[in-house]
Amino acid sequence: MGGLQHSNDGDMGSIGFLFALAIIAFLLLLALEKYKPYRNFSHKVYKESIVTNTTAFLVNNVILTILRASSLFLVAQQFSGFGLLAGLDNGPLKWLLAFAFFDLAIYGWHFASHKYEWLWRFHKVHHSDKSFNVSTGFRFHVLDLLLEILYKCTFVIVFGVDAYLVLSIEIVELFFIFFHHANIKVPNEQSISNYIITPCLHRTHHSTLRVEHDSNYGIVLSVWDRFFGTRKELVPVNIGLDLIEAENFIQLFSLAFITERKIRQLFRLIPKGKK
């Protein structure tokens, strides 16, 4: 029992250390993009983005805590001994395989969130930001996060990965989410983007045009977009969504219940004024 407790304490300590590094990275990227941004947004747009995204992060985490959503990982942990990787000892090989499979799984979830309307209605909240900055990585609808947690629990069960390992991988992915949302220019970015998702690739993913933002679904490894033919390299003219936007958290939460199709139908019903 003592050994098990020591192992769990060590796991939580490592997770806490990784999370602290991720937060430090967030603050450094925030300062860097403020000092030398790749793209200049108006002060109003930038301020609304930061305030709305930070509010979304705080409120979403309060809701997830109240719903005890994190306990889903603990439930999944009970079944982690039956999955595809369960027979491997915890070590570098299992970590690398788990990381690659997890990154591929999130690529699949991200692709589905764009392809299926019932998932897009929640995921479009993330794309509604008219700015592109490190805080955009916080901009999610709480129902989008809940569905993704259920999906990740399925991953734990299917692949037989310990929940603590999944949490550590998630924090590593969180760092990359901050990185590829940062409004910065990365040296040798073209070469680096052959291996990992960089801001220039993810900036395309936040284009206003759907033909452009339905691309570059990867979170860490860029190999998935190359393999599945979803990679696009271009500089978007505009960022955000065309017909819908949100200036505060209440509007942000409500976006999931307003579809672009309904807005277009409404516009067609409104008579055009004579010139």
C-alpha positions as CSV (number, residue, x, y, z in Angstrom):
1,M,0.0,0.0,0.0
2,G,2.8,2.4,0.9
3,G,4.6,1.7,-2.4
4,L,1.3,2.4,-4.3
5,Q,0.8,5.6,-2.4
6,H,4.4,6.7,-3.0
7,S,3.9,6.0,-6.8
8,N,0.7,8.0,-6.9
9,D,2.3,10.9,-5.0
10,G,5.2,10.8,-7.5
11,D,2.8,10.8,-10.5
12,M,0.9,13.8,-9.1
13,G,4.2,15.6,-8.4
14,S,5.3,15.1,-12.0
15,I,1.9,16.3,-13.3
16,G,2.1,19.3,-11.0
17,F,5.6,20.2,-12.3
18,L,4.5,19.8,-16.0
19,F,1.4,22.0,-15.3
20,A,3.6,24.7,-13.7
21,L,5.9,24.7,-16.8
22,A,2.8,25.0,-19.1
23,I,1.6,28.0,-17.2
24,I,5.0,29.6,-17.3
25,A,5.1,29.0,-21.0
26,F,1.7,30.6,-21.3
27,L,2.9,33.8,-19.6
28,L,6.1,34.0,-21.6
29,L,4.2,33.6,-24.9
30,L,1.7,36.2,-23.8
31,A,4.5,38.7,-23.1
32,L,6.3,37.8,-26.3
33,E,3.3,38.3,-28.5
34,K,2.5,41.6,-26.7
35,Y,6.1,42.8,-27.3
36,K,6.5,41.6,-30.8
37,P,3.3,40.3,-32.4
38,Y,3.2,38.6,-35.8
39,R,-0.1,40.3,-36.7
40,N,-1.5,43.5,-35.2
41,F,-5.1,43.5,-34.0
42,S,-7.0,46.5,-32.8
43,H,-6.8,47.2,-29.1
44,K,-10.6,46.7,-28.7
45,V,-10.5,43.3,-30.5
46,Y,-7.5,42.1,-28.5
47,K,-8.8,43.2,-25.1
48,E,-12.2,41.6,-25.8
49,S,-10.5,38.4,-26.8
50,I,-8.3,38.2,-23.7
51,V,-11.1,39.0,-21.2
52,T,-13.6,36.7,-22.9
53,N,-11.1,33.8,-23.2
54,T,-9.9,34.1,-19.6
55,T,-13.5,34.3,-18.3
56,A,-14.3,31.2,-20.4
57,F,-11.4,29.3,-18.8
58,L,-12.4,30.2,-15.3
59,V,-16.1,29.5,-15.7
60,N,-15.6,26.3,-17.6
61,N,-13.2,25.0,-14.9
62,V,-15.7,25.9,-12.1
63,I,-18.5,24.0,-14.0
64,L,-16.3,21.0,-14.7
65,T,-15.2,20.9,-11.0
66,I,-18.8,21.0,-9.8
67,L,-19.8,18.2,-12.2
68,R,-16.7,16.3,-11.0
69,A,-15.8,15.7,-14.6
70,S,-12.2,14.9,-13.6
71,S,-13.5,11.7,-11.9
72,L,-14.2,10.3,-15.3
73,F,-10.4,9.8,-15.7
74,L,-10.4,7.9,-12.4
75,V,-13.3,5.7,-13.6
76,A,-11.4,5.0,-16.8
77,Q,-8.3,4.2,-14.8
78,Q,-10.1,1.1,-13.4
79,F,-10.3,-0.3,-16.9
80,S,-6.8,0.7,-18.2
81,G,-5.4,-2.8,-17.6
82,F,-7.5,-4.3,-20.5
83,G,-6.4,-2.1,-23.4
84,L,-4.0,-2.5,-26.3
85,L,-1.0,-1.2,-24.5
86,A,-1.8,-2.7,-21.1
87,G,0.8,-5.5,-21.5
88,L,3.7,-3.0,-21.8
89,D,5.6,-1.9,-18.8
90,N,5.4,1.8,-17.9
91,G,8.5,3.3,-19.6
92,P,9.7,5.3,-22.6
93,L,8.3,3.0,-25.2
94,K,4.8,2.9,-23.7
95,W,4.9,6.7,-23.2
96,L,5.9,7.4,-26.8
97,L,3.3,5.0,-28.2
98,A,0.6,6.4,-25.9
99,F,1.6,9.9,-26.9
100,A,1.4,9.1,-30.6
101,F,-1.9,7.3,-30.3
102,F,-3.4,10.1,-28.1
103,D,-2.2,12.8,-30.5
104,L,-3.8,10.8,-33.4
105,A,-7.0,10.3,-31.4
106,I,-7.3,14.1,-30.7
107,Y,-6.6,14.8,-34.4
108,G,-9.6,12.5,-35.2
109,W,-11.8,14.3,-32.6
110,H,-10.8,17.7,-34.1
111,F,-11.6,16.5,-37.6
112,A,-15.0,15.2,-36.5
113,S,-15.7,18.5,-34.7
114,H,-15.5,20.3,-38.0
115,K,-17.2,17.6,-40.1
116,Y,-20.4,17.0,-38.1
117,E,-22.8,19.8,-37.5
118,W,-23.8,18.7,-33.9
119,L,-20.1,18.8,-32.8
120,W,-19.3,22.0,-34.9
121,R,-22.0,23.9,-33.1
122,F,-19.9,23.7,-29.9
123,H,-16.4,23.8,-31.5
124,K,-17.2,26.9,-33.5
125,V,-17.1,28.8,-30.2
126,H,-13.3,28.3,-30.3
127,H,-13.2,29.7,-33.9
128,S,-15.3,32.8,-33.0
129,D,-12.3,34.7,-31.7
130,K,-11.6,37.7,-34.0
131,S,-8.1,37.8,-32.6
132,F,-5.5,35.1,-32.6
133,N,-3.4,35.0,-29.4
134,V,-2.2,32.5,-26.8
135,S,-5.5,33.0,-24.7
136,T,-7.5,31.6,-27.7
137,G,-6.4,28.2,-26.4
138,F,-8.8,28.7,-23.5
139,R,-11.8,29.6,-25.7
140,F,-14.0,26.5,-25.6
141,H,-17.6,25.8,-24.9
142,V,-18.1,23.8,-21.7
143,L,-20.2,21.1,-23.5
144,D,-17.4,20.7,-26.1
145,L,-15.0,20.0,-23.2
146,L,-17.3,17.5,-21.6
147,L,-17.8,15.6,-24.8
148,E,-14.0,15.6,-25.3
149,I,-13.4,14.2,-21.8
150,L,-15.8,11.3,-22.5
151,Y,-13.9,10.7,-25.8
152,K,-10.5,10.7,-23.9
153,C,-11.8,8.3,-21.3
154,T,-12.7,5.9,-24.2
155,F,-9.1,6.3,-25.4
156,V,-7.8,5.3,-21.9
157,I,-10.0,2.1,-22.0
158,V,-9.2,1.1,-25.6
159,F,-5.5,1.6,-25.3
160,G,-5.0,0.6,-21.7
161,V,-3.1,3.7,-20.6
162,D,-2.9,4.7,-17.0
163,A,-4.9,7.9,-16.3
164,Y,-1.9,9.6,-14.8
165,L,0.0,9.1,-18.0
166,V,-2.9,10.5,-20.0
167,L,-3.0,13.6,-17.7
168,S,0.8,14.1,-18.2
169,I,0.4,13.8,-22.0
170,E,-2.5,16.2,-21.9
171,I,-0.4,18.8,-20.1
172,V,2.3,18.4,-22.8
173,E,-0.4,18.9,-25.4
174,L,-1.6,22.0,-23.5
175,F,1.8,23.5,-23.9
176,F,1.6,23.0,-27.7
177,I,-1.9,24.4,-27.7
178,F,-0.5,27.6,-26.1
179,F,2.4,27.6,-28.6
180,H,0.5,27.2,-31.8
181,H,-2.1,29.8,-30.8
182,A,0.6,32.4,-30.0
183,N,0.6,35.5,-32.2
184,I,4.3,35.2,-32.9
185,K,6.7,34.5,-35.7
186,V,8.9,31.5,-35.1
187,P,12.4,31.3,-36.5
188,N,12.8,28.5,-39.2
189,E,9.1,27.9,-38.8
190,Q,8.7,26.3,-42.2
191,S,11.2,23.6,-41.3
192,I,9.8,23.1,-37.8
193,S,6.3,22.8,-39.2
194,N,7.4,19.6,-41.0
195,Y,7.4,17.9,-37.6
196,I,5.1,19.8,-35.3
197,I,2.1,22.2,-35.6
198,T,3.3,25.8,-35.5
199,P,1.5,29.1,-35.3
200,C,1.6,29.6,-39.1
201,L,-0.2,26.3,-39.7
202,H,-2.7,26.8,-36.9
203,R,-3.3,30.4,-38.1
204,T,-4.7,28.9,-41.3
205,H,-7.0,26.8,-39.2
206,H,-8.5,30.0,-37.7
207,S,-9.2,31.5,-41.1
208,T,-12.7,33.0,-41.6
209,L,-13.1,31.0,-44.8
210,R,-14.3,27.5,-44.0
211,V,-12.5,26.0,-47.0
212,E,-9.4,27.2,-45.3
213,H,-10.1,26.5,-41.6
214,D,-11.2,22.9,-42.3
215,S,-7.5,22.0,-42.3
216,N,-4.5,21.5,-40.1
217,Y,-6.3,19.6,-37.3
218,G,-3.1,18.4,-35.6
219,I,-2.3,19.4,-32.0
220,V,1.4,18.4,-31.7
221,L,2.5,16.2,-34.6
222,S,2.0,17.6,-38.1
223,V,2.4,14.1,-39.7
224,W,-1.3,13.4,-39.3
225,D,-2.3,16.3,-41.6
226,R,0.2,15.2,-44.2
227,F,-0.9,11.6,-44.0
228,F,-4.6,12.3,-44.3
229,G,-4.3,15.1,-46.8
230,T,-5.6,17.9,-44.5
231,R,-2.6,20.1,-44.4
232,K,-2.8,23.6,-45.9
233,E,-0.1,26.3,-46.0
234,L,-1.4,29.8,-46.6
235,V,-1.8,33.1,-44.8
236,P,-5.5,33.8,-44.0
237,V,-6.8,37.3,-44.8
238,N,-9.2,37.3,-41.8
239,I,-9.4,35.5,-38.5
240,G,-12.6,34.3,-36.8
241,L,-16.1,33.5,-38.1
242,D,-17.9,35.6,-40.7
243,L,-21.5,35.7,-39.5
244,I,-21.2,35.2,-35.7
245,E,-19.1,36.7,-33.0
246,A,-19.0,37.1,-29.2
247,E,-17.9,40.0,-27.2
248,N,-18.3,38.4,-23.7
249,F,-18.7,35.0,-22.1
250,I,-22.5,35.0,-22.1
251,Q,-22.6,35.6,-25.9
252,L,-19.8,33.0,-26.2
253,F,-21.9,30.3,-24.4
254,S,-24.9,31.2,-26.5
255,L,-23.1,30.7,-29.8
256,A,-23.6,26.9,-29.6
257,F,-27.3,27.4,-30.0
258,I,-27.1,29.6,-33.0
259,T,-26.2,28.1,-36.3
260,E,-24.8,29.9,-39.4
261,R,-27.6,28.2,-41.4
262,K,-30.3,29.8,-39.3
263,I,-28.6,33.2,-39.6
264,R,-28.4,32.9,-43.4
265,Q,-32.0,31.9,-43.5
266,L,-32.9,35.0,-41.4
267,F,-30.9,37.3,-43.7
268,R,-32.8,35.9,-46.7
269,L,-36.1,36.8,-44.9
270,I,-35.0,40.3,-44.3
271,P,-35.9,42.5,-47.4
272,K,-33.0,44.4,-48.8
273,G,-33.4,48.2,-48.9
274,K,-33.6,50.0,-52.2
275,K,-30.4,51.7,-53.4
